Amino acid sequence: MDDARTASTADLAASYGNAAVAIHWLLAVLIVCTFLIGLSMVDLPLSPQRLRLFNWHKWLGMCVLALSAARLVWRVAGHPPPPLPAHTPSWQQQAYRGTHLAFYGLFFLVPLLGWAFTSAIGVPVVWFGVLPLPDFVPRDKPFGEEVLAPLHEASSYLLAAIVGVHVAAAFKHQFVDRDHLMARMWPWWPTQRRA
C-alpha cells in the first residue's frame, strides 16, 4: 500500500489551509537562510563580504519578524490549527502545543534581540537598504556586545534545536507511525485537497 496516496478523508479534512501552508514554508526557508548566513558571517574578517552578509542577515531577520506578526494576526483572526488526529497520545499533543508555543515565542524573540543588538551598538537596520528602522534600545555598545549578542545567539541556537526536533517528529510520524500527519502541512502531497 502506498502511504503517500492513502491519507484518509478525516486526515485531509484536518489539513492546514493554503495560507497556513504558504506561511509555514516561507517562514521555514527564511529561518534556515537567516541562521545559515548568521553562522557563516560571524568568523569572517571585516570585509565587504561580511558587511553584505550582516545586512542580508538583518533583512531576513526582519522578514521573519514581519511574517511572524502576520501569521499571529491571521491565527487570532479565526484561523486556528486543525485538531490533531484522535489517536494522538496526550504526551504528543502536549509536546505539539509546547513546541508551537516555543516557536511563536522564538519567532519574535530572536529577531527582536538581533534588532536590539544592532541598535545598542549603533548599527541601524535599513530594511533592504531602503527603509530605516528605528533603534528601540539606547546606544550602549558594551550592553549590546556582552548581553544582547549572546542572548541573540543562544536564542538562535535554541530555535535551530527546536526546528530539528520538529523535523524529526514530522519524519517519525511519516515513516515510523505512518499516520499521514505530514500531509497536513506538505504542499505537494499527491492526494491533498486544500480550502
Secondary structure per residue as TSV (DSSP state, phi and psi in degrees):
chain	resnum	aa	ss	phi	psi
A	1	M	-	360.0	133.2
A	2	D	-	-88.7	102.2
A	3	D	G	-59.5	-31.0
A	4	A	G	-66.0	-16.4
A	5	R	G	-116.3	9.1
A	6	T	-	-122.3	26.0
A	7	A	-	-60.8	135.7
A	8	S	-	-71.1	163.0
A	9	T	H	-58.7	-38.6
A	10	A	H	-64.5	-40.3
A	11	D	H	-62.9	-42.5
A	12	L	H	-67.5	-37.2
A	13	A	H	-65.2	-28.1
A	14	A	T	-94.5	20.4
A	15	S	S	-81.4	159.2
A	16	Y	-	-72.7	152.0
A	17	G	-	-77.1	172.4
A	18	N	H	-58.8	-40.6
A	19	A	H	-64.0	-44.6
A	20	A	H	-63.6	-40.5
A	21	V	H	-64.8	-45.1
A	22	A	H	-62.1	-45.1
A	23	I	H	-63.4	-43.6
A	24	H	H	-56.3	-51.6
A	25	W	H	-73.9	-35.0
A	26	L	H	-64.4	-44.2
A	27	L	H	-62.9	-40.5
A	28	A	H	-60.8	-46.7
A	29	V	H	-63.2	-44.4
A	30	L	H	-60.9	-44.5
A	31	I	H	-65.6	-45.0
A	32	V	H	-63.0	-45.9
A	33	C	H	-62.6	-44.4
A	34	T	H	-61.9	-43.1
A	35	F	H	-64.4	-46.3
A	36	L	H	-65.5	-39.5
A	37	I	H	-63.6	-42.3
A	38	G	H	-58.6	-42.9
A	39	L	H	-63.6	-40.6
A	40	S	H	-76.1	-22.0
A	41	M	H	-92.5	-24.1
A	42	V	T	-67.2	-30.7
A	43	D	T	-99.4	4.4
A	44	L	S	-74.5	144.9
A	45	P	-	-68.9	159.8
A	46	L	S	-59.2	121.6
A	47	S	S	-163.2	166.8
A	48	P	H	-58.0	-36.7
A	49	Q	H	-62.8	-43.6
A	50	R	H	-64.2	-43.7
A	51	L	H	-62.7	-40.5
A	52	R	H	-62.1	-44.9
A	53	L	H	-64.6	-39.4
A	54	F	H	-60.5	-43.4
A	55	N	H	-62.8	-46.7
A	56	W	H	-59.0	-42.0
A	57	H	H	-60.3	-45.4
A	58	K	H	-66.4	-42.8
A	59	W	H	-63.1	-45.7
A	60	L	H	-66.5	-37.0
A	61	G	H	-60.7	-40.0
A	62	M	H	-69.0	-31.8
A	63	C	H	-65.3	-41.3
A	64	V	H	-60.0	-44.8
A	65	L	H	-62.5	-47.4
A	66	A	H	-64.7	-44.4
A	67	L	H	-67.2	-35.4
A	68	S	H	-65.5	-40.1
A	69	A	H	-64.3	-43.5
A	70	A	H	-62.7	-40.5
A	71	R	H	-63.6	-42.8
A	72	L	H	-65.5	-43.2
A	73	V	H	-61.1	-43.9
A	74	W	H	-61.7	-42.3
A	75	R	H	-63.3	-47.7
A	76	V	H	-66.8	-27.9
A	77	A	T	-75.6	9.4
A	78	G	T	110.0	27.2
A	79	H	-	-122.6	68.7
A	80	P	-	-69.7	158.7
A	81	P	-	-66.9	151.2
A	82	P	-	-67.1	154.3
A	83	P	-	-66.9	151.8
A	84	L	-	-70.3	156.8
A	85	P	-	-56.0	147.6
A	86	A	T	-59.6	-28.4
A	87	H	T	-79.4	-2.3
A	88	T	S	-67.9	123.8
A	89	P	-	-59.6	151.1
A	90	S	H	-61.9	-34.5
A	91	W	H	-66.1	-33.6
A	92	Q	H	-73.1	-34.2
A	93	Q	H	-64.2	-41.7
A	94	Q	H	-67.3	-40.3
A	95	A	H	-62.7	-40.6
A	96	Y	H	-59.4	-50.2
A	97	R	H	-62.4	-45.2
A	98	G	H	-62.8	-42.5
A	99	T	H	-63.0	-43.4
A	100	H	H	-70.3	-35.2
A	101	L	H	-63.6	-43.1
A	102	A	H	-62.6	-42.4
A	103	F	H	-56.9	-52.2
A	104	Y	H	-58.4	-44.8
A	105	G	H	-60.4	-45.3
A	106	L	H	-74.9	-29.3
A	107	F	H	-59.2	-28.6
A	108	F	H	-93.7	-44.6
A	109	L	H	-62.7	-47.7
A	110	V	H	-59.9	-53.4
A	111	P	H	-68.1	-32.6
A	112	L	H	-65.8	-39.3
A	113	L	H	-65.2	-38.7
A	114	G	H	-64.3	-42.6
A	115	W	H	-64.4	-42.8
A	116	A	H	-62.3	-40.8
A	117	F	H	-59.7	-49.4
A	118	T	H	-66.1	-33.1
A	119	S	H	-64.4	-44.2
A	120	A	H	-66.2	-35.3
A	121	I	T	-90.1	0.6
A	122	G	T	83.0	25.4
A	123	V	-	-116.5	96.3
A	124	P	-	-67.0	156.9
A	125	V	-	-92.6	121.6
A	126	V	E	-116.7	98.4
A	127	W	E	-60.6	117.7
A	128	F	T	55.6	27.2
A	129	G	T	71.4	11.3
A	130	V	T	-123.6	-46.0
A	131	L	E	-106.0	104.8
A	132	P	E	-72.4	127.7
A	133	L	-	-95.4	143.8
A	134	P	-	-70.2	149.2
A	135	D	-	-73.9	132.8
A	136	F	-	-116.0	8.3
A	137	V	S	-130.6	151.4
A	138	P	-	-64.3	152.6
A	139	R	-	-67.7	120.9
A	140	D	-	-158.6	87.3
A	141	K	H	-58.3	-45.3
A	142	P	H	-59.9	-41.4
A	143	F	H	-63.7	-41.6
A	144	G	I	-61.5	-47.9
A	145	E	I	-75.3	-35.3
A	146	E	I	-91.5	-24.1
A	147	V	I	-116.9	-57.1
A	148	L	I	-69.6	-42.5
A	149	A	H	-61.9	-47.3
A	150	P	H	-63.5	-35.6
A	151	L	H	-66.4	-40.6
A	152	H	H	-62.6	-44.8
A	153	E	H	-64.6	-46.7
A	154	A	H	-63.3	-42.7
A	155	S	H	-67.9	-31.3
A	156	S	H	-65.3	-44.4
A	157	Y	H	-66.6	-36.5
A	158	L	H	-63.0	-43.9
A	159	L	H	-61.3	-43.2
A	160	A	H	-61.9	-39.7
A	161	A	H	-65.0	-42.4
A	162	I	H	-67.9	-35.8
A	163	V	H	-60.9	-42.5
A	164	G	H	-60.3	-43.6
A	165	V	H	-64.1	-42.0
A	166	H	H	-59.9	-46.6
A	167	V	H	-65.8	-43.2
A	168	A	H	-61.2	-41.1
A	169	A	H	-64.9	-40.4
A	170	A	H	-62.2	-43.9
A	171	F	H	-66.0	-36.9
A	172	K	I	-61.0	-46.7
A	173	H	I	-63.3	-37.9
A	174	Q	I	-75.5	-47.1
A	175	F	I	-102.4	-20.0
A	176	V	I	-102.1	-57.4
A	177	D	I	-74.7	-28.1
A	178	R	-	53.4	45.0
A	179	D	-	-104.2	8.6
A	180	H	-	66.4	17.5
A	181	L	G	-63.1	-30.8
A	182	M	G	-64.1	-25.5
A	183	A	G	-62.8	-22.0
A	184	R	G	-64.8	-30.4
A	185	M	T	-122.8	-12.1
A	186	W	-	-80.2	116.7
A	187	P	T	-70.6	-18.6
A	188	W	T	-108.7	22.5
A	189	W	-	-63.6	131.1
A	190	P	T	-56.4	-39.6
A	191	T	T	-105.6	10.8
A	192	Q	-	-71.0	132.7
A	193	R	-	-125.2	126.1
A	194	R	-	-118.7	153.6
A	195	A	-	-78.8	360.0
